[in-house]
Amino acid sequence: MSEPIKIQEIRLEGGCFIIKPVREDIGKAMALIKGLMNRQYTLEIKQFRKKRSLDANQKMWALINEMSTILKLTPEEIYQGYIPDVGNNYRVFPVRPEEIYQVAEEWCHGHLGRMVEDMGPCRKRDLIGFHNLRCYKGSSEYDTETFSRLLNLVIQDCRQLGIETMSERERSLLMEEWDKTYEERHEGKSYIKAG
């Protein structure tokens, strides 16, 4: 399913979830259900959040490149320095010590912004012998709210370095564009979107 289905109503009736799509998405819902027959699935419902636009991403990298010239660091080093400060952009996994390197390598492979931090041994009784790994997501995985925090950090540092950034109006327009282009950038992924 390549497009989100907007949901008009969800209710529990007789021990079954009844999910009613909005009128214009009934055809998409029927096609989805037809493809699900005779298979088992796990359904996860999350609050829908739009992701950032490529223009906002391009502007962020342009600012980071200007910082790079002044700070004599690579743009990648500067970008990665922001990731732990963004907030609400990681997951924690318990991992056996001998598997830490492999898990970190798999998590980070092909993603510039993904990073792993070993938080030390787990304290829960049933996880004795494991370590907690904090696995950070990169900005390409951020929703609008999370990317906005990253962009604000970059803008704040640019201003301190005397780099011209953008007006609040320009920033608002970037965020509007980010919202509008969400579905185009996530073609081929299924989402349930509250309508």
Secondary structure as GFF3:
##gff-version 3
##sequence-region A 1 195
A	DSSP	beta_strand	5	13	.	.	.	ID=ss1
A	DSSP	beta_strand	16	21	.	.	.	ID=ss2
A	DSSP	three_ten_helix	23	25	.	.	.	ID=ss3
A	DSSP	alpha_helix	26	36	.	.	.	ID=ss4
A	DSSP	alpha_helix	54	71	.	.	.	ID=ss5
A	DSSP	alpha_helix	75	86	.	.	.	ID=ss6
A	DSSP	beta_strand	90	95	.	.	.	ID=ss7
A	DSSP	three_ten_helix	97	99	.	.	.	ID=ss8
A	DSSP	alpha_helix	100	108	.	.	.	ID=ss9
A	DSSP	beta_strand	115	121	.	.	.	ID=ss10
A	DSSP	three_ten_helix	125	127	.	.	.	ID=ss11
A	DSSP	beta_strand	131	136	.	.	.	ID=ss12
A	DSSP	three_ten_helix	139	141	.	.	.	ID=ss13
A	DSSP	alpha_helix	144	160	.	.	.	ID=ss14
A	DSSP	alpha_helix	168	180	.	.	.	ID=ss15
A	DSSP	alpha_helix	182	185	.	.	.	ID=ss16
A	DSSP	beta_strand	192	194	.	.	.	ID=ss17
###
